[in-house]
Amino acid sequence: MEGASILETSKVFYASENVILINDDILTTTAISPSSIDLIVTSPPYNVDIQYNSHRDDISYPDYLEFTRAWLSRCFQFLKDDGRFCLNIPLDKNKGGQQSVGADITTIAKQIGFQYHSTIIWNEGNISRRTAWGSWMSATAPFVIAPVELIVVLYKRRWRKTSGSGKSDITRAEFMSWTNGLWTFSGESKKKIGHPAPFPLELPRRCIKLFSFVGDTVLDPFAGSGTTLIAAAMLNRIGIGIEIDRQYCELAKKRIMTAPELMQQKLSIGESYD
């Protein structure tokens, strides 16, 4: 775990050459060194009553925003001065009352000290799974629901990245496509992954290749099923995940150890030494 920004190893649940999974709470953890993280990629709880094992996802909206302020403050501490943050959050929500979630969380992040860079619109194409219409075919009280999520791109002190290897692995085609702030790819299956709120590998893969150098340290403070860690490892970064729930740590460990992307990578490395 040398050079992996870890202060305390007692809560390390799993570690390999380029992945460290910590069974701890982002609000209280002492495992991460301040100013040591190059990039954070995460999707926090949305407070829409998802049934997590160790997190209540139906608190009042003011309490949810206070929770958001607390964990964003920790992330601000962990980032290097030229560190970036890709934050996957809803545009808005109507469960439990209409709320401008994306705007509110972005405002809190700026109040903490984060600098705003841009917002990527993720077109998940999931309008078919909506269940709330409000007043059906009437102007009385219709609901308008956009089938998109946001990836808010923030940074700590300066946008120009000067730390790290300076080596980028993004292709010309990827750069041309991904710097267009409308990304279209499907979401992930809860049943397939075994987690109530997974995001697809494509999301952290794009964020990591576009906003970090090879060898950088990538943190996910809500590691869940380990998708960000898998993406970091397959792209030759160091992935650190914090996950409060032990069952989800078990799930993430299993996925990391059996991910086809990482198995193929190990095979290629082994072949290179034949």
C-alpha positions in Angstrom: 0.0 0.0 0.0 3.0 2.2 -0.4 2.1 5.6 -1.8 -1.6 4.9 -1.5 -2.5 7.7 0.9 -3.4 5.4 3.7 -2.8 6.5 7.3 -4.6 3.7 9.2 -4.6 0.1 8.1 -6.8 -1.5 10.8 -10.0 -1.0 8.8 -8.6 -2.1 5.5 -11.0 -4.8 4.3 -9.1 -5.8 1.2 -5.9 -4.7 -0.5 -4.1 -5.7 -3.7 -1.4 -4.0 -5.8 -3.6 -1.1 -6.9 -6.9 -1.5 -4.9 -7.6 -0.6 -1.3 -11.0 -1.1 0.2 -11.7 0.4 3.7 -14.7 -0.7 5.8 -15.4 2.6 7.5 -17.6 5.7 7.5 -16.6 8.7 5.3 -17.7 11.1 8.0 -15.3 9.8 10.7 -12.6 7.8 8.9 -9.0 8.6 9.8 -7.6 6.3 7.1 -7.0 8.8 4.3 -4.1 11.3 4.3 -5.2 14.9 3.8 -4.3 16.4 0.4 -3.4 13.0 -1.0 -6.1 12.2 -3.6 -5.9 13.1 -7.3 -9.5 12.4 -8.2 -12.8 11.5 -6.5 -15.5 9.7 -8.4 -18.6 8.8 -6.5 -22.4 8.6 -6.5 -23.7 9.3 -2.9 -27.1 8.2 -1.5 -29.9 10.1 -3.2 -32.3 10.1 -0.2 -35.1 8.5 -2.3 -35.8 5.6 0.1 -33.4 3.0 -1.5 -33.1 0.0 0.9 -29.4 0.1 1.8 -28.1 -2.2 4.6 -26.4 0.4 6.7 -27.8 3.8 5.6 -31.2 5.4 6.1 -32.2 6.8 2.7 -35.4 8.6 3.7 -34.4 11.4 6.1 -35.8 14.9 5.8 -34.4 17.0 3.0 -32.7 19.6 5.4 -31.0 16.6 7.2 -29.9 15.2 3.9 -28.3 18.4 2.9 -26.5 18.6 6.2 -25.2 15.0 5.7 -24.1 16.1 2.2 -22.2 19.1 3.6 -20.5 16.9 6.1 -19.2 14.3 3.7 -18.3 16.8 1.0 -16.2 18.6 3.6 -14.2 15.4 4.2 -13.6 15.0 0.5 -12.4 18.5 0.2 -9.8 17.7 2.9 -8.6 14.6 1.1 -8.0 16.2 -2.3 -4.7 17.6 -3.5 -4.8 21.3 -4.4 -5.1 20.3 -8.1 -7.5 17.4 -7.3 -10.7 16.9 -9.2 -14.1 15.6 -8.2 -16.7 13.9 -10.4 -19.9 13.9 -8.5 -22.8 11.8 -9.9 -26.1 13.1 -8.5 -29.7 13.5 -9.6 -30.8 16.6 -11.5 -33.9 16.7 -9.3 -36.4 14.4 -7.5 -40.1 14.3 -6.7 -40.2 11.4 -4.2 -41.1 13.0 -0.9 -41.6 16.4 -2.6 -40.0 18.1 -5.5 -36.4 19.2 -4.8 -33.6 20.7 -6.9 -31.0 18.2 -5.7 -28.3 19.0 -8.3 -28.5 22.7 -7.8 -28.6 22.4 -4.0 -25.6 20.0 -3.7 -23.6 22.1 -6.2 -24.2 25.2 -4.1 -23.1 23.4 -0.9 -19.9 22.2 -2.6 -19.1 25.8 -3.6 -19.8 27.0 -0.1 -17.3 24.5 1.3 -14.6 25.7 -1.1 -14.9 23.6 -4.2 -14.4 25.4 -7.5 -17.0 24.7 -10.2 -15.7 23.5 -13.6 -18.6 22.0 -15.6 -21.6 19.6 -15.6 -21.8 16.5 -17.7 -25.4 15.4 -18.5 -25.7 11.6 -18.3 -28.5 10.4 -20.5 -29.3 7.2 -18.9 -32.4 6.6 -21.1 -34.5 5.2 -18.2 -37.7 7.1 -18.7 -39.5 3.8 -19.1 -39.1 3.0 -15.4 -40.9 6.1 -14.2 -44.1 5.5 -12.1 -45.2 9.0 -11.1 -47.1 11.2 -13.6 -48.9 13.5 -11.3 -52.3 14.5 -12.8 -52.7 12.3 -15.8 -53.2 14.2 -19.0 -54.3 17.3 -17.1 -52.7 20.7 -16.3 -53.9 20.3 -12.7 -50.6 19.0 -11.3 -48.4 17.1 -13.8 -44.9 15.8 -13.0 -42.1 16.6 -15.4 -39.2 14.1 -15.0 -36.0 14.3 -17.0 -34.4 10.9 -17.7 -30.9 12.2 -17.0 -28.5 12.4 -14.1 -25.6 14.9 -13.5 -21.9 14.4 -13.2 -20.8 17.7 -11.6 -17.1 18.3 -12.2 -15.4 20.3 -9.4 -11.8 21.0 -8.3 -10.1 22.1 -5.1 -7.8 25.1 -5.7 -6.6 25.1 -9.3 -7.9 23.4 -12.4 -4.5 22.9 -14.2 -3.1 19.6 -13.1 0.6 19.7 -12.3 1.0 16.7 -9.9 1.3 13.1 -11.0 2.9 11.3 -13.9 1.7 13.7 -16.5 0.8 10.6 -18.6 -2.6 10.5 -20.2 -4.0 7.3 -21.7 -7.1 8.8 -23.4 -7.5 8.3 -27.1 -8.2 11.1 -29.6 -11.7 9.6 -30.3 -12.5 9.4 -26.6 -11.3 12.9 -25.9 -13.3 14.3 -28.8 -16.4 12.4 -27.7 -16.2 12.8 -23.9 -15.5 16.6 -23.8 -18.9 16.9 -25.3 -20.9 17.2 -22.1 -23.7 14.9 -23.0 -22.9 11.3 -22.3 -25.3 8.5 -23.4 -25.0 5.0 -22.0 -27.2 2.6 -20.1 -27.4 2.4 -16.3 -26.5 -0.8 -14.4 -28.7 -3.6 -13.3 -29.3 -3.9 -9.5 -30.1 -7.6 -9.9 -27.0 -8.3 -11.9 -24.7 -6.5 -9.5 -26.4 -7.3 -6.2 -26.4 -3.8 -4.9 -29.5 -1.5 -4.7 -27.9 1.5 -6.5 -25.0 0.6 -8.7 -23.6 2.7 -11.5 -22.1 1.3 -14.7 -18.4 0.8 -15.2 -18.5 3.3 -18.1 -19.2 6.2 -15.8 -16.0 6.0 -13.7 -14.0 4.8 -16.7 -14.7 8.0 -18.6 -14.1 10.2 -15.6 -10.8 8.6 -14.7 -9.4 8.6 -18.2 -10.5 12.2 -18.9 -9.6 13.8 -15.5 -6.6 11.9 -14.1 -3.1 10.7 -15.1 -1.9 7.1 -15.2 -0.7 6.2 -11.6 -3.0 8.7 -9.9 -4.9 7.9 -6.8 -8.7 7.7 -7.2 -11.1 7.7 -4.2 -14.7 6.6 -4.0 -16.1 7.5 -0.5 -19.2 5.5 -1.2 -17.6 2.4 -2.7 -20.7 0.2 -2.8 -20.2 -2.7 -5.1 -16.6 -1.5 -6.0 -17.2 -0.3 -9.6 -15.0 2.8 -9.3 -12.2 0.6 -7.8 -12.4 -1.8 -10.8 -12.3 1.1 -13.2 -9.3 2.6 -11.5 -7.4 -0.7 -11.4 -8.0 -1.6 -15.0 -6.8 1.9 -16.0 -3.5 1.6 -14.0 -4.5 4.0 -11.2 -4.6 3.3 -7.5 -8.2 2.9 -6.4 -9.3 3.6 -2.8 -12.8 2.9 -1.6 -14.6 3.6 1.6 -17.7 1.6 2.4 -19.6 1.6 5.7 -21.4 -1.7 5.1 -19.5 -4.9 5.6 -21.8 -6.9 3.2 -21.1 -4.4 0.4 -17.4 -4.7 1.2 -17.7 -8.4 0.6 -19.6 -7.8 -2.6 -17.0 -5.3 -3.8 -14.1 -7.6 -2.9 -15.7 -10.5 -4.8 -16.3 -8.3 -7.9 -12.8 -6.9 -7.8 -11.3 -10.4 -7.6 -13.4 -11.8 -10.4 -13.8 -8.8 -12.7 -13.1 -9.9 -16.3 -11.4 -6.6 -17.1 -8.9 -7.2 -14.3 -8.4 -10.9 -15.0 -7.6 -10.1 -18.6 -5.1 -7.4 -17.4 -3.4 -9.9 -15.1 -3.2 -12.4 -17.9 -1.6 -9.8 -20.3 1.0 -8.8 -17.6 1.8 -12.5 -17.0 2.2 -13.1 -20.8 4.6 -10.1 -21.0 7.1 -11.9 -18.7 7.1 -15.2 -20.6 
